[in-house]
Amino acid sequence: MSREKADSNEILRQEIRKQLGSAPTRRFARTLPLFRIEHHMPERFLTLMAELDRAEAEAGPTSGASKGG
């Protein structure tokens, strides 16, 4: 890649970051359903989390490596 093209790509990256972080873009994103904050957890998700807890309890203790430690 030429130096000019690399510089052009960097300018484009900076401009995209600037626009995505702007107040008008953030306000617009909050109006979209995909970006709305859910203040409650759907029942199906709670059920799945409970199933996961049971499966982990049945599996027994795990090594520290698999827990990120």
N, C-alpha and C positions, 0 to 999 in steps of 0.2 A: 504494500500500500504506500502510495506516495505521501510525502510529508504534508502536502497541501490537502489531500483527501483526509488524512488523519486529523489535521487541524479543523477541517470542516465538520467531521464527525463529532469532535469534542465540543465545538460551538453548538451543534444541534443537540447533543446530550444536555448541555448546560441550559439551553433554552427550554427544552422539554421539562427538566426538573423545575425550572423557575415557574413555568406556567402551571404545572401540576400542583405546586405548592402555593399558588396565589389564592387569595381570599375568595375571589369570584368562583374559581374552580372548586374550591372546597365547599362553598355554599351550594353550588350546582350538584355536586356529588351527594350531598346530604338529602337532596330531593329524590334521588334515585332509589328504588326499593332495594337494590343489591347492597347499597351502602348504609342502609338504616340500621341503627343499633336495636337489637332485640332486648327488651328488658325482662323477658321471661324465657324459660327454657321449655320447648315443646315436650309434651308427654312422651312421644316416641323417643326423643333423645334421652330423656331421663331413664326410660326403660332400657335402652341400649347401654347406658352408663352403668346401670345396676348389673346387667348381664356381664359386662366387662369386669366389674369389681368381683363378682362371684367367680368368674373364670380365673382371675389372678389369684384369688384366695385359694382356690382348689389346686393351682399349679404349685403353690408353696413359695418359699423364699427364692429370690433370684440373685445372681451375682451382681456386684456393684457396677460392673462394666455395662450391663444392659440397662441400668438405671441412669446412665450418664455420669457415673462417679467413678 
